[in-house]
Amino acid sequence: MGFMDKLKGVRGKVAQQVDKHGDKIGSGIDKAAAAADKRTKGKHSDKIAKARAKAKDGLDKLDGRNDDIRDDRDGPAGPGFNGPSTPPPPPPPPSGPRP
């Protein structure tokens, strides 16, 4: 059994697990995206949304059926992810003497 045969076997096992647990994996991707967006206070929401979408697309393609991750992409990052949970704080007032 060559390396490529072993690789195909592993890919098949991964595809089975993705098919079985795709909804849980997708939920984890959503939670990770929300946590990252919260930590960056929304500064990188667009990049996080793109990464989230690519991760879900890649995961969905693992078994070649595009049925694992239910996501209708109704928001900037899809359902379950609506950007930062709180708006960023206002900028601090200018320091120094006032004119």
Distance bins in CASP14 RR format, pairs under 12 A and 6 or more apart:
PFRMAT RR
TARGET T0000
AUTHOR 0000-0000-0000
RMODE 2
METHOD distances of the structure
MODEL  1
1 7 0 0 0 0 0 1 0 0 0 0 0
1 8 0 0 0 0 0 1 0 0 0 0 0
1 9 0 0 0 0 1 0 0 0 0 0 0
1 10 0 0 0 0 0 1 0 0 0 0 0
2 8 0 0 0 0 1 0 0 0 0 0 0
2 9 0 0 0 0 0 1 0 0 0 0 0
3 9 0 0 0 0 0 1 0 0 0 0 0
3 10 0 0 0 0 0 1 0 0 0 0 0
4 10 0 0 0 0 0 1 0 0 0 0 0
4 11 0 0 0 0 0 1 0 0 0 0 0
5 11 0 0 0 0 0 1 0 0 0 0 0
5 12 0 0 0 0 0 1 0 0 0 0 0
6 12 0 0 0 0 0 1 0 0 0 0 0
6 13 0 0 0 0 0 1 0 0 0 0 0
7 13 0 0 0 0 0 1 0 0 0 0 0
7 14 0 0 0 0 0 1 0 0 0 0 0
8 14 0 0 0 0 0 1 0 0 0 0 0
8 15 0 0 0 0 0 1 0 0 0 0 0
9 15 0 0 0 0 1 0 0 0 0 0 0
9 16 0 0 0 0 0 1 0 0 0 0 0
10 16 0 0 0 0 0 1 0 0 0 0 0
10 17 0 0 0 0 0 1 0 0 0 0 0
10 62 0 0 0 0 0 1 0 0 0 0 0
11 17 0 0 0 0 0 1 0 0 0 0 0
11 18 0 0 0 0 0 1 0 0 0 0 0
11 61 0 0 0 0 0 1 0 0 0 0 0
11 62 1 0 0 1 0 0 0 0 0 0 0
11 63 0 0 0 0 1 0 0 0 0 0 0
11 64 0 0 0 0 0 1 0 0 0 0 0
12 18 0 0 0 0 1 0 0 0 0 0 0
12 19 0 0 0 0 1 0 0 0 0 0 0
12 62 0 0 0 0 1 0 0 0 0 0 0
12 63 1 0 0 1 0 0 0 0 0 0 0
12 64 0 0 0 0 0 1 0 0 0 0 0
13 19 0 0 0 0 0 1 0 0 0 0 0
13 20 0 0 0 0 0 1 0 0 0 0 0
13 62 0 0 0 0 0 1 0 0 0 0 0
13 63 0 0 0 0 0 1 0 0 0 0 0
14 20 0 0 0 0 0 1 0 0 0 0 0
14 21 0 0 0 0 0 1 0 0 0 0 0
14 22 0 0 0 0 0 1 0 0 0 0 0
14 25 0 0 0 0 0 1 0 0 0 0 0
14 58 0 0 0 0 0 1 0 0 0 0 0
14 59 0 0 0 0 1 0 0 0 0 0 0
14 61 0 0 0 0 0 1 0 0 0 0 0
14 62 1 0 0 1 0 0 0 0 0 0 0
14 63 0 0 0 0 1 0 0 0 0 0 0
14 64 0 0 0 0 0 1 0 0 0 0 0
14 68 0 0 0 0 0 1 0 0 0 0 0
15 21 0 0 0 0 0 1 0 0 0 0 0
15 22 0 0 0 0 0 1 0 0 0 0 0
15 58 0 0 0 0 0 1 0 0 0 0 0
15 59 0 0 0 0 0 1 0 0 0 0 0
15 60 0 0 0 0 0 1 0 0 0 0 0
15 61 0 0 0 0 1 0 0 0 0 0 0
15 62 1 0 1 0 0 0 0 0 0 0 0
15 63 1 1 0 0 0 0 0 0 0 0 0
15 64 1 0 0 1 0 0 0 0 0 0 0
15 65 0 0 0 0 1 0 0 0 0 0 0
15 67 0 0 0 0 0 1 0 0 0 0 0
15 68 0 0 0 0 1 0 0 0 0 0 0
16 22 0 0 0 0 0 1 0 0 0 0 0
16 62 0 0 0 0 1 0 0 0 0 0 0
16 63 1 0 0 1 0 0 0 0 0 0 0
16 65 0 0 0 0 0 1 0 0 0 0 0
16 68 0 0 0 0 0 1 0 0 0 0 0
17 24 0 0 0 0 0 1 0 0 0 0 0
17 25 0 0 0 0 1 0 0 0 0 0 0
17 59 0 0 0 0 0 1 0 0 0 0 0
17 62 0 0 0 0 1 0 0 0 0 0 0
17 63 0 0 0 0 1 0 0 0 0 0 0
17 68 0 0 0 0 0 1 0 0 0 0 0
18 24 0 0 0 0 0 1 0 0 0 0 0
18 25 1 0 0 1 0 0 0 0 0 0 0
18 26 0 0 0 0 1 0 0 0 0 0 0
18 29 0 0 0 0 0 1 0 0 0 0 0
18 56 0 0 0 0 0 1 0 0 0 0 0
18 58 0 0 0 0 1 0 0 0 0 0 0
18 59 1 0 0 1 0 0 0 0 0 0 0
18 60 0 0 0 0 1 0 0 0 0 0 0
18 61 0 0 0 0 1 0 0 0 0 0 0
18 62 1 0 1 0 0 0 0 0 0 0 0
18 63 1 0 1 0 0 0 0 0 0 0 0
18 64 0 0 0 0 1 0 0 0 0 0 0
18 65 0 0 0 0 1 0 0 0 0 0 0
18 66 0 0 0 0 0 1 0 0 0 0 0
18 67 0 0 0 0 0 1 0 0 0 0 0
18 68 1 0 1 0 0 0 0 0 0 0 0
18 69 0 0 0 0 1 0 0 0 0 0 0
19 25 0 0 0 0 0 1 0 0 0 0 0
19 59 0 0 0 0 0 1 0 0 0 0 0
19 60 0 0 0 0 0 1 0 0 0 0 0
19 62 0 0 0 0 1 0 0 0 0 0 0
19 63 1 0 1 0 0 0 0 0 0 0 0
19 64 0 0 0 0 1 0 0 0 0 0 0
19 65 1 0 0 1 0 0 0 0 0 0 0
19 66 0 0 0 0 0 1 0 0 0 0 0
19 67 0 0 0 0 1 0 0 0 0 0 0
19 68 1 0 0 1 0 0 0 0 0 0 0
19 69 0 0 0 0 0 1 0 0 0 0 0
20 62 0 0 0 0 0 1 0 0 0 0 0
20 63 0 0 0 0 0 1 0 0 0 0 0
20 68 0 0 0 0 1 0 0 0 0 0 0
21 27 0 0 0 0 1 0 0 0 0 0 0
21 28 0 0 0 0 0 1 0 0 0 0 0
21 59 0 0 0 0 0 1 0 0 0 0 0
21 62 0 0 0 0 0 1 0 0 0 0 0
21 63 0 0 0 0 0 1 0 0 0 0 0
21 68 0 0 0 0 1 0 0 0 0 0 0
21 69 0 0 0 0 0 1 0 0 0 0 0
22 28 0 0 0 0 1 0 0 0 0 0 0
22 29 0 0 0 0 1 0 0 0 0 0 0
22 30 0 0 0 0 0 1 0 0 0 0 0
22 55 0 0 0 0 0 1 0 0 0 0 0
22 56 0 0 0 0 1 0 0 0 0 0 0
22 58 0 0 0 0 0 1 0 0 0 0 0
22 59 1 0 0 1 0 0 0 0 0 0 0
22 60 0 0 0 0 1 0 0 0 0 0 0
22 62 0 0 0 0 1 0 0 0 0 0 0
22 63 0 0 0 0 1 0 0 0 0 0 0
22 65 0 0 0 0 0 1 0 0 0 0 0
22 66 0 0 0 0 0 1 0 0 0 0 0
22 67 0 0 0 0 1 0 0 0 0 0 0
22 68 1 0 1 0 0 0 0 0 0 0 0
22 69 1 0 0 1 0 0 0 0 0 0 0
22 70 0 0 0 0 1 0 0 0 0 0 0
22 71 0 0 0 0 0 1 0 0 0 0 0
23 29 0 0 0 0 0 1 0 0 0 0 0
23 30 0 0 0 0 0 1 0 0 0 0 0
23 56 0 0 0 0 0 1 0 0 0 0 0
23 59 0 0 0 0 0 1 0 0 0 0 0
23 60 0 0 0 0 0 1 0 0 0 0 0
23 67 0 0 0 0 0 1 0 0 0 0 0
23 68 1 0 0 1 0 0 0 0 0 0 0
23 69 1 0 0 1 0 0 0 0 0 0 0
23 70 1 0 0 1 0 0 0 0 0 0 0
23 71 0 0 0 0 0 1 0 0 0 0 0
24 30 0 0 0 0 0 1 0 0 0 0 0
24 31 0 0 0 0 0 1 0 0 0 0 0
24 59 0 0 0 0 0 1 0 0 0 0 0
24 68 0 0 0 0 0 1 0 0 0 0 0
24 69 0 0 0 0 0 1 0 0 0 0 0
24 70 0 0 0 0 0 1 0 0 0 0 0
25 31 0 0 0 0 0 1 0 0 0 0 0
25 32 0 0 0 0 0 1 0 0 0 0 0
25 55 0 0 0 0 1 0 0 0 0 0 0
25 56 0 0 0 0 1 0 0 0 0 0 0
25 58 0 0 0 0 0 1 0 0 0 0 0
25 59 1 0 0 1 0 0 0 0 0 0 0
25 60 0 0 0 0 1 0 0 0 0 0 0
25 62 0 0 0 0 1 0 0 0 0 0 0
25 63 0 0 0 0 0 1 0 0 0 0 0
25 68 1 0 0 1 0 0 0 0 0 0 0
25 69 1 0 0 1 0 0 0 0 0 0 0
25 70 0 0 0 0 0 1 0 0 0 0 0
25 71 0 0 0 0 0 1 0 0 0 0 0
26 32 0 0 0 0 1 0 0 0 0 0 0
26 33 0 0 0 0 1 0 0 0 0 0 0
26 52 0 0 0 0 1 0 0 0 0 0 0
26 53 0 0 0 0 0 1 0 0 0 0 0
26 55 0 0 0 0 1 0 0 0 0 0 0
26 56 1 0 0 1 0 0 0 0 0 0 0
26 57 0 0 0 0 0 1 0 0 0 0 0
26 58 0 0 0 0 0 1 0 0 0 0 0
26 59 1 0 0 1 0 0 0 0 0 0 0
26 60 0 0 0 0 1 0 0 0 0 0 0
26 68 0 0 0 0 1 0 0 0 0 0 0
26 69 1 0 1 0 0 0 0 0 0 0 0
26 70 0 0 0 0 1 0 0 0 0 0 0
26 71 0 0 0 0 1 0 0 0 0 0 0
26 78 0 0 0 0 0 1 0 0 0 0 0
26 79 0 0 0 0 0 1 0 0 0 0 0
26 80 0 0 0 0 0 1 0 0 0 0 0
26 81 0 0 0 0 0 1 0 0 0 0 0
27 33 0 0 0 0 0 1 0 0 0 0 0
27 34 0 0 0 0 0 1 0 0 0 0 0
27 52 0 0 0 0 0 1 0 0 0 0 0
27 56 0 0 0 0 0 1 0 0 0 0 0
27 59 0 0 0 0 0 1 0 0 0 0 0
27 68 0 0 0 0 0 1 0 0 0 0 0
27 69 0 0 0 0 1 0 0 0 0 0 0
27 70 0 0 0 0 0 1 0 0 0 0 0
27 71 0 0 0 0 0 1 0 0 0 0 0
27 79 0 0 0 0 0 1 0 0 0 0 0
27 80 0 0 0 0 1 0 0 0 0 0 0
27 81 0 0 0 0 0 1 0 0 0 0 0
28 34 0 0 0 0 1 0 0 0 0 0 0
28 35 0 0 0 0 1 0 0 0 0 0 0
28 36 0 0 0 0 0 1 0 0 0 0 0
28 52 0 0 0 0 0 1 0 0 0 0 0
28 55 0 0 0 0 1 0 0 0 0 0 0
28 56 0 0 0 0 0 1 0 0 0 0 0
28 59 0 0 0 0 0 1 0 0 0 0 0
28 69 0 0 0 0 0 1 0 0 0 0 0
28 80 0 0 0 0 0 1 0 0 0 0 0
28 81 0 0 0 0 0 1 0 0 0 0 0
29 35 0 0 0 0 0 1 0 0 0 0 0
29 36 0 0 0 0 0 1 0 0 0 0 0
29 48 0 0 0 0 0 1 0 0 0 0 0
29 49 0 0 0 0 0 1 0 0 0 0 0
29 51 0 0 0 0 1 0 0 0 0 0 0
29 52 1 0 1 0 0 0 0 0 0 0 0
29 53 0 0 0 0 1 0 0 0 0 0 0
29 54 0 0 0 0 0 1 0 0 0 0 0
29 55 1 0 1 0 0 0 0 0 0 0 0
29 56 1 0 1 0 0 0 0 0 0 0 0
29 57 0 0 0 0 0 1 0 0 0 0 0
29 58 0 0 0 0 0 1 0 0 0 0 0
29 59 1 0 0 1 0 0 0 0 0 0 0
29 60 0 0 0 0 0 1 0 0 0 0 0
29 68 0 0 0 0 0 1 0 0 0 0 0
29 69 1 0 0 1 0 0 0 0 0 0 0
29 71 0 0 0 0 1 0 0 0 0 0 0
29 77 0 0 0 0 0 1 0 0 0 0 0
29 78 0 0 0 0 0 1 0 0 0 0 0
29 80 0 0 0 0 0 1 0 0 0 0 0
29 81 0 0 0 0 1 0 0 0 0 0 0
30 36 0 0 0 0 0 1 0 0 0 0 0
30 37 0 0 0 0 0 1 0 0 0 0 0
30 48 0 0 0 0 0 1 0 0 0 0 0
30 49 0 0 0 0 0 1 0 0 0 0 0
30 51 0 0 0 0 0 1 0 0 0 0 0
30 52 1 0 0 1 0 0 0 0 0 0 0
30 53 0 0 0 0 0 1 0 0 0 0 0
30 55 0 0 0 0 1 0 0 0 0 0 0
30 56 0 0 0 0 1 0 0 0 0 0 0
30 59 0 0 0 0 0 1 0 0 0 0 0
30 69 0 0 0 0 1 0 0 0 0 0 0
30 70 0 0 0 0 0 1 0 0 0 0 0
30 71 0 0 0 0 1 0 0 0 0 0 0
30 77 0 0 0 0 1 0 0 0 0 0 0
30 78 0 0 0 0 1 0 0 0 0 0 0
30 79 0 0 0 0 1 0 0 0 0 0 0
30 80 1 0 1 0 0 0 0 0 0 0 0
30 81 1 0 1 0 0 0 0 0 0 0 0
30 82 0 0 0 0 0 1 0 0 0 0 0
30 83 0 0 0 0 0 1 0 0 0 0 0
31 37 0 0 0 0 0 1 0 0 0 0 0
31 38 0 0 0 0 0 1 0 0 0 0 0
31 52 0 0 0 0 0 1 0 0 0 0 0
31 55 0 0 0 0 0 1 0 0 0 0 0
31 80 0 0 0 0 1 0 0 0 0 0 0
31 81 0 0 0 0 1 0 0 0 0 0 0
32 38 0 0 0 0 0 1 0 0 0 0 0
32 39 0 0 0 0 0 1 0 0 0 0 0
32 48 0 0 0 0 1 0 0 0 0 0 0
32 51 0 0 0 0 1 0 0 0 0 0 0
32 52 1 0 0 1 0 0 0 0 0 0 0
32 55 0 0 0 0 1 0 0 0 0 0 0
32 56 0 0 0 0 0 1 0 0 0 0 0
32 77 0 0 0 0 0 1 0 0 0 0 0
32 81 0 0 0 0 0 1 0 0 0 0 0
33 39 0 0 0 0 0 1 0 0 0 0 0
33 40 0 0 0 0 0 1 0 0 0 0 0
33 42 0 0 0 0 0 1 0 0 0 0 0
33 44 0 0 0 0 0 1 0 0 0 0 0
33 45 0 0 0 0 1 0 0 0 0 0 0
33 46 0 0 0 0 0 1 0 0 0 0 0
33 47 0 0 0 0 0 1 0 0 0 0 0
33 48 1 0 1 0 0 0 0 0 0 0 0
33 49 1 0 0 1 0 0 0 0 0 0 0
33 50 0 0 0 0 0 1 0 0 0 0 0
33 51 1 0 0 1 0 0 0 0 0 0 0
33 52 1 0 1 0 0 0 0 0 0 0 0
33 53 0 0 0 0 1 0 0 0 0 0 0
33 54 0 0 0 0 0 1 0 0 0 0 0
33 55 0 0 0 0 1 0 0 0 0 0 0
33 56 0 0 0 0 1 0 0 0 0 0 0
33 71 0 0 0 0 0 1 0 0 0 0 0
33 76 0 0 0 0 0 1 0 0 0 0 0
33 77 1 0 0 1 0 0 0 0 0 0 0
33 78 0 0 0 0 1 0 0 0 0 0 0
33 79 0 0 0 0 0 1 0 0 0 0 0
33 80 0 0 0 0 1 0 0 0 0 0 0
33 81 1 0 1 0 0 0 0 0 0 0 0
33 82 0 0 0 0 0 1 0 0 0 0 0
33 83 0 0 0 0 1 0 0 0 0 0 0
33 84 0 0 0 0 0 1 0 0 0 0 0
34 40 0 0 0 0 0 1 0 0 0 0 0
34 42 0 0 0 0 0 1 0 0 0 0 0
34 45 0 0 0 0 0 1 0 0 0 0 0
34 48 0 0 0 0 1 0 0 0 0 0 0
34 49 0 0 0 0 0 1 0 0 0 0 0
34 52 0 0 0 0 1 0 0 0 0 0 0
34 77 0 0 0 0 1 0 0 0 0 0 0
34 78 0 0 0 0 0 1 0 0 0 0 0
34 79 0 0 0 0 0 1 0 0 0 0 0
34 80 1 0 0 1 0 0 0 0 0 0 0
34 81 1 0 1 0 0 0 0 0 0 0 0
34 82 0 0 0 0 1 0 0 0 0 0 0
34 83 1 0 0 1 0 0 0 0 0 0 0
34 84 0 0 0 0 1 0 0 0 0 0 0
34 85 1 0 0 1 0 0 0 0 0 0 0
34 86 0 0 0 0 0 1 0 0 0 0 0
35 42 0 0 0 0 0 1 0 0 0 0 0
35 48 0 0 0 0 1 0 0 0 0 0 0
35 52 0 0 0 0 0 1 0 0 0 0 0
35 81 0 0 0 0 0 1 0 0 0 0 0
35 83 0 0 0 0 0 1 0 0 0 0 0
35 84 0 0 0 0 0 1 0 0 0 0 0
35 85 0 0 0 0 0 1 0 0 0 0 0
36 42 0 0 0 0 1 0 0 0 0 0 0
36 43 0 0 0 0 0 1 0 0 0 0 0
36 44 1 0 0 1 0 0 0 0 0 0 0
36 45 0 0 0 0 1 0 0 0 0 0 0
36 47 0 0 0 0 1 0 0 0 0 0 0
36 48 1 0 1 0 0 0 0 0 0 0 0
36 49 0 0 0 0 0 1 0 0 0 0 0
36 50 0 0 0 0 0 1 0 0 0 0 0
36 51 0 0 0 0 1 0 0 0 0 0 0
36 52 0 0 0 0 1 0 0 0 0 0 0
36 55 0 0 0 0 0 1 0 0 0 0 0
36 77 0 0 0 0 0 1 0 0 0 0 0
36 81 0 0 0 0 0 1 0 0 0 0 0
36 83 0 0 0 0 0 1 0 0 0 0 0
36 84 0 0 0 0 0 1 0 0 0 0 0
37 43 0 0 0 0 1 0 0 0 0 0 0
37 44 1 0 0 1 0 0 0 0 0 0 0
37 45 1 0 1 0 0 0 0 0 0 0 0
37 46 0 0 0 0 0 1 0 0 0 0 0
37 47 0 0 0 0 1 0 0 0 0 0 0
37 48 1 0 1 0 0 0 0 0 0 0 0
37 49 0 0 0 0 1 0 0 0 0 0 0
37 51 0 0 0 0 0 1 0 0 0 0 0
37 52 0 0 0 0 1 0 0 0 0 0 0
37 76 0 0 0 0 0 1 0 0 0 0 0
37 77 0 0 0 0 1 0 0 0 0 0 0
37 80 0 0 0 0 0 1 0 0 0 0 0
37 81 1 0 0 1 0 0 0 0 0 0 0
37 82 0 0 0 0 1 0 0 0 0 0 0
37 83 1 0 1 0 0 0 0 0 0 0 0
37 84 1 0 1 0 0 0 0 0 0 0 0
37 85 0 0 0 0 1 0 0 0 0 0 0
37 86 0 0 0 0 0 1 0 0 0 0 0
37 88 0 0 0 0 0 1 0 0 0 0 0
38 44 0 0 0 0 0 1 0 0 0 0 0
38 45 0 0 0 0 0 1 0 0 0 0 0
38 48 0 0 0 0 1 0 0 0 0 0 0
38 81 0 0 0 0 0 1 0 0 0 0 0
38 82 0 0 0 0 0 1 0 0 0 0 0
38 83 0 0 0 0 1 0 0 0 0 0 0
38 84 1 0 1 0 0 0 0 0 0 0 0
38 85 1 0 1 0 0 0 0 0 0 0 0
38 86 1 0 0 1 0 0 0 0 0 0 0
38 87 0 0 0 0 0 1 0 0 0 0 0
38 88 0 0 0 0 0 1 0 0 0 0 0
39 45 0 0 0 0 0 1 0 0 0 0 0
39 48 0 0 0 0 1 0 0 0 0 0 0
39 84 0 0 0 0 1 0 0 0 0 0 0
39 85 0 0 0 0 0 1 0 0 0 0 0
40 46 0 0 0 0 0 1 0 0 0 0 0
40 47 0 0 0 0 1 0 0 0 0 0 0
40 48 1 0 0 1 0 0 0 0 0 0 0
40 83 0 0 0 0 0 1 0 0 0 0 0
40 84 0 0 0 0 1 0 0 0 0 0 0
40 88 0 0 0 0 1 0 0 0 0 0 0
41 48 0 0 0 0 0 1 0 0 0 0 0
41 83 0 0 0 0 0 1 0 0 0 0 0
41 84 1 0 0 1 0 0 0 0 0 0 0
41 85 0 0 0 0 0 1 0 0 0 0 0
41 86 0 0 0 0 1 0 0 0 0 0 0
41 87 0 0 0 0 1 0 0 0 0 0 0
41 88 1 0 1 0 0 0 0 0 0 0 0
41 89 1 0 0 1 0 0 0 0 0 0 0
42 48 0 0 0 0 1 0 0 0 0 0 0
42 49 0 0 0 0 0 1 0 0 0 0 0
42 76 0 0 0 0 0 1 0 0 0 0 0
42 77 0 0 0 0 0 1 0 0 0 0 0
42 81 0 0 0 0 0 1 0 0 0 0 0
42 82 0 0 0 0 0 1 0 0 0 0 0
42 83 1 0 0 1 0 0 0 0 0 0 0
42 84 1 0 1 0 0 0 0 0 0 0 0
42 85 0 0 0 0 1 0 0 0 0 0 0
42 86 0 0 0 0 1 0 0 0 0 0 0
42 87 0 0 0 0 1 0 0 0 0 0 0
42 88 1 0 0 1 0 0 0 0 0 0 0
42 89 0 0 0 0 0 1 0 0 0 0 0
43 83 0 0 0 0 0 1 0 0 0 0 0
43 84 0 0 0 0 1 0 0 0 0 0 0
43 88 1 0 0 1 0 0 0 0 0 0 0
44 50 0 0 0 0 1 0 0 0 0 0 0
44 51 0 0 0 0 1 0 0 0 0 0 0
44 52 0 0 0 0 0 1 0 0 0 0 0
44 77 0 0 0 0 0 1 0 0 0 0 0
44 83 0 0 0 0 0 1 0 0 0 0 0
44 84 0 0 0 0 0 1 0 0 0 0 0
44 88 0 0 0 0 0 1 0 0 0 0 0
45 51 0 0 0 0 0 1 0 0 0 0 0
45 52 0 0 0 0 0 1 0 0 0 0 0
45 75 0 0 0 0 0 1 0 0 0 0 0
45 76 1 0 0 1 0 0 0 0 0 0 0
45 77 1 0 0 1 0 0 0 0 0 0 0
45 78 0 0 0 0 0 1 0 0 0 0 0
45 81 0 0 0 0 1 0 0 0 0 0 0
45 82 0 0 0 0 1 0 0 0 0 0 0
45 83 1 0 1 0 0 0 0 0 0 0 0
45 84 1 0 0 1 0 0 0 0 0 0 0
45 85 0 0 0 0 0 1 0 0 0 0 0
45 87 0 0 0 0 0 1 0 0 0 0 0
45 88 0 0 0 0 0 1 0 0 0 0 0
46 52 0 0 0 0 0 1 0 0 0 0 0
46 53 0 0 0 0 0 1 0 0 0 0 0
46 75 0 0 0 0 0 1 0 0 0 0 0
46 76 1 0 0 1 0 0 0 0 0 0 0
46 77 0 0 0 0 1 0 0 0 0 0 0
46 83 0 0 0 0 1 0 0 0 0 0 0
47 53 0 0 0 0 0 1 0 0 0 0 0
47 54 0 0 0 0 0 1 0 0 0 0 0
47 76 0 0 0 0 0 1 0 0 0 0 0
47 77 0 0 0 0 0 1 0 0 0 0 0
48 54 0 0 0 0 0 1 0 0 0 0 0
48 55 0 0 0 0 0 1 0 0 0 0 0
48 76 0 0 0 0 1 0 0 0 0 0 0
48 77 1 0 0 1 0 0 0 0 0 0 0
48 78 0 0 0 0 0 1 0 0 0 0 0
48 81 0 0 0 0 1 0 0 0 0 0 0
48 82 0 0 0 0 0 1 0 0 0 0 0
48 83 0 0 0 0 1 0 0 0 0 0 0
48 84 0 0 0 0 1 0 0 0 0 0 0
49 55 0 0 0 0 0 1 0 0 0 0 0
49 56 0 0 0 0 0 1 0 0 0 0 0
49 71 0 0 0 0 0 1 0 0 0 0 0
49 73 0 0 0 0 1 0 0 0 0 0 0
49 75 0 0 0 0 1 0 0 0 0 0 0
49 76 1 0 1 0 0 0 0 0 0 0 0
49 77 1 1 0 0 0 0 0 0 0 0 0
49 78 1 0 0 1 0 0 0 0 0 0 0
49 79 0 0 0 0 0 1 0 0 0 0 0
49 80 0 0 0 0 0 1 0 0 0 0 0
49 81 1 0 0 1 0 0 0 0 0 0 0
49 82 0 0 0 0 0 1 0 0 0 0 0
49 83 1 0 0 1 0 0 0 0 0 0 0
49 84 0 0 0 0 0 1 0 0 0 0 0
50 56 0 0 0 0 0 1 0 0 0 0 0
50 57 0 0 0 0 0 1 0 0 0 0 0
50 73 0 0 0 0 0 1 0 0 0 0 0
50 76 0 0 0 0 1 0 0 0 0 0 0
50 77 0 0 0 0 1 0 0 0 0 0 0
50 78 0 0 0 0 0 1 0 0 0 0 0
50 81 0 0 0 0 0 1 0 0 0 0 0
51 57 0 0 0 0 0 1 0 0 0 0 0
51 58 0 0 0 0 0 1 0 0 0 0 0
51 77 0 0 0 0 1 0 0 0 0 0 0
51 81 0 0 0 0 0 1 0 0 0 0 0
52 58 0 0 0 0 0 1 0 0 0 0 0
52 59 0 0 0 0 0 1 0 0 0 0 0
52 69 0 0 0 0 0 1 0 0 0 0 0
52 71 0 0 0 0 1 0 0 0 0 0 0
52 73 0 0 0 0 0 1 0 0 0 0 0
52 75 0 0 0 0 0 1 0 0 0 0 0
52 76 0 0 0 0 1 0 0 0 0 0 0
52 77 1 0 1 0 0 0 0 0 0 0 0
52 78 1 0 0 1 0 0 0 0 0 0 0
52 79 0 0 0 0 0 1 0 0 0 0 0
52 80 0 0 0 0 1 0 0 0 0 0 0
52 81 1 0 0 1 0 0 0 0 0 0 0
52 83 0 0 0 0 0 1 0 0 0 0 0
53 59 0 0 0 0 0 1 0 0 0 0 0
53 60 0 0 0 0 0 1 0 0 0 0 0
53 69 0 0 0 0 0 1 0 0 0 0 0
53 71 0 0 0 0 1 0 0 0 0 0 0
53 72 0 0 0 0 0 1 0 0 0 0 0
53 73 1 0 0 1 0 0 0 0 0 0 0
53 75 0 0 0 0 0 1 0 0 0 0 0
53 76 0 0 0 0 1 0 0 0 0 0 0
53 77 1 0 0 1 0 0 0 0 0 0 0
53 78 1 0 0 1 0 0 0 0 0 0 0
53 79 0 0 0 0 0 1 0 0 0 0 0
53 81 0 0 0 0 1 0 0 0 0 0 0
54 60 0 0 0 0 0 1 0 0 0 0 0
54 61 0 0 0 0 0 1 0 0 0 0 0
54 69 0 0 0 0 0 1 0 0 0 0 0
54 77 0 0 0 0 0 1 0 0 0 0 0
55 61 0 0 0 0 0 1 0 0 0 0 0
55 62 0 0 0 0 0 1 0 0 0 0 0
55 69 0 0 0 0 1 0 0 0 0 0 0
55 71 0 0 0 0 0 1 0 0 0 0 0
55 77 0 0 0 0 0 1 0 0 0 0 0
55 81 0 0 0 0 0 1 0 0 0 0 0
56 62 0 0 0 0 0 1 0 0 0 0 0
56 66 0 0 0 0 0 1 0 0 0 0 0
56 68 0 0 0 0 1 0 0 0 0 0 0
56 69 1 0 1 0 0 0 0 0 0 0 0
56 70 0 0 0 0 1 0 0 0 0 0 0
56 71 1 0 1 0 0 0 0 0 0 0 0
56 72 0 0 0 0 0 1 0 0 0 0 0
56 73 0 0 0 0 1 0 0 0 0 0 0
56 77 0 0 0 0 1 0 0 0 0 0 0
56 78 0 0 0 0 1 0 0 0 0 0 0
56 79 0 0 0 0 0 1 0 0 0 0 0
56 80 0 0 0 0 0 1 0 0 0 0 0
56 81 0 0 0 0 0 1 0 0 0 0 0
57 64 0 0 0 0 0 1 0 0 0 0 0
57 66 0 0 0 0 1 0 0 0 0 0 0
57 68 0 0 0 0 0 1 0 0 0 0 0
57 69 0 0 0 0 1 0 0 0 0 0 0
57 71 0 0 0 0 1 0 0 0 0 0 0
57 73 0 0 0 0 0 1 0 0 0 0 0
58 64 0 0 0 0 1 0 0 0 0 0 0
58 66 0 0 0 0 1 0 0 0 0 0 0
58 68 0 0 0 0 1 0 0 0 0 0 0
58 69 0 0 0 0 1 0 0 0 0 0 0
58 71 0 0 0 0 0 1 0 0 0 0 0
59 65 0 0 0 0 0 1 0 0 0 0 0
59 66 0 0 0 0 0 1 0 0 0 0 0
59 67 0 0 0 0 0 1 0 0 0 0 0
59 68 1 0 0 1 0 0 0 0 0 0 0
59 69 1 0 1 0 0 0 0 0 0 0 0
59 70 0 0 0 0 0 1 0 0 0 0 0
59 71 0 0 0 0 0 1 0 0 0 0 0
60 66 1 0 1 0 0 0 0 0 0 0 0
60 67 1 0 0 1 0 0 0 0 0 0 0
60 68 1 0 1 0 0 0 0 0 0 0 0
60 69 1 0 1 0 0 0 0 0 0 0 0
60 70 0 0 0 0 1 0 0 0 0 0 0
60 71 0 0 0 0 1 0 0 0 0 0 0
61 67 0 0 0 0 0 1 0 0 0 0 0
61 68 0 0 0 0 1 0 0 0 0 0 0
61 69 0 0 0 0 1 0 0 0 0 0 0
62 68 1 0 0 1 0 0 0 0 0 0 0
62 69 0 0 0 0 0 1 0 0 0 0 0
63 69 0 0 0 0 0 1 0 0 0 0 0
69 78 0 0 0 0 0 1 0 0 0 0 0
69 79 0 0 0 0 0 1 0 0 0 0 0
70 78 0 0 0 0 0 1 0 0 0 0 0
70 79 0 0 0 0 1 0 0 0 0 0 0
70 80 0 0 0 0 0 1 0 0 0 0 0
71 77 0 0 0 0 1 0 0 0 0 0 0
71 78 1 0 1 0 0 0 0 0 0 0 0
71 79 1 0 0 1 0 0 0 0 0 0 0
71 80 0 0 0 0 1 0 0 0 0 0 0
71 81 0 0 0 0 1 0 0 0 0 0 0
72 78 1 0 0 1 0 0 0 0 0 0 0
72 79 1 0 0 1 0 0 0 0 0 0 0
72 80 0 0 0 0 0 1 0 0 0 0 0
73 79 1 0 0 1 0 0 0 0 0 0 0
73 80 0 0 0 0 0 1 0 0 0 0 0
73 81 0 0 0 0 0 1 0 0 0 0 0
74 80 0 0 0 0 1 0 0 0 0 0 0
74 81 0 0 0 0 0 1 0 0 0 0 0
74 82 0 0 0 0 1 0 0 0 0 0 0
75 81 1 0 0 1 0 0 0 0 0 0 0
75 82 1 0 0 1 0 0 0 0 0 0 0
75 83 0 0 0 0 1 0 0 0 0 0 0
76 82 1 0 0 1 0 0 0 0 0 0 0
76 83 1 0 0 1 0 0 0 0 0 0 0
76 84 0 0 0 0 0 1 0 0 0 0 0
77 83 1 0 0 1 0 0 0 0 0 0 0
77 84 0 0 0 0 0 1 0 0 0 0 0
END
